[in-house]
Amino acid sequence: MLLQVDFEISFTFPESTPVVLMTFLHPSRDATVRSPEQFSIEPQVPVSRFMDSFGNRCGRAVLPPGMVVFRNRAIVEDCGLPDLQVTDALQSAVQNLPDSMLQFLLPSRYCEVDSELKELAWTMFRGAAPGWPRVQAVCDFVHKHIRFDYQQARPTRTALEAYRERVGVCRDYMHLAITLCRCLNIPARYCTGYLGDIGVPAQPSPMDFSAWFEVFIGGQWYSFDARNNTPRIGRVLMARGRDAADVAITTTFGASQLQLFKVGTDIVASTT
């Protein structure tokens, strides 16, 4: 199955402004790219590329005053299968985890592991079998606990606030689920990318970039999605990090005003 992924985002800037971009496909997707990314900035400005500490592709630019438009488009091949389910994947003891996993057990900007959520996690999920069943129990809880409401989106909402307010958008579901998993000694990290309505009824609301999360169990990373709470087809990864603070699509070092935000994921052909 071939998917076209694309976006167009525009801002206005009152003055020349530096920006960091995470608008590119993740390197793990390289082998599946069938039509290369066509990233552009209008008006044209130089973009220097670099890799961050999480292995994400990033860019740096200095944008001129006025309207600036970011665009990207690519075609990627997807297996067309739902998220892998390995329900007997076991949880590793902390002392047996690779050193690189430890950072995904610790508190981060939006994930307050050192809060009342730790006691809540052990009270609620101690009875679930360690590993996949425990992560799924976390997803089941978060899926029911939070009510999705795009009008209630707030970029500063943390996992603890999402738990208390019981409302949010996809990033809030993931932050709460990530935090509960970390409280239970399960390494968890935040993912962002494209996820279209493939194999599910089309949603009436405009498409956005999607969030999901990954946990390290059974010796590898697996995808989970506390908002949809069902295996989905066609996730196209852009970036991973400890939480949303690590994977912002644009980080501007100055004032800006969002003018346009369009994201697309469409099936363009099937492979045999």
Secondary structure by P-SEA (a helix, b strand, c coil): cbbbbcbbbbbbbccccccccccccccccccccccccccccccbbbbbbbcccccccbbbbbbcccbbbbbbbbbbbbccccccccccbbbbcccccccccccccccccccccccaaaaaaaaccccccccaaaaaaaaaaaaaabbbbcccccccccaaaaaaaccccaaaaaaaaaaaaaaacbbbbbbbbbbcccccccccccccbbbbbccccccbbbbbbccccccccbbbbcccccccccccccccccbbbbcbbbbbcccccccc
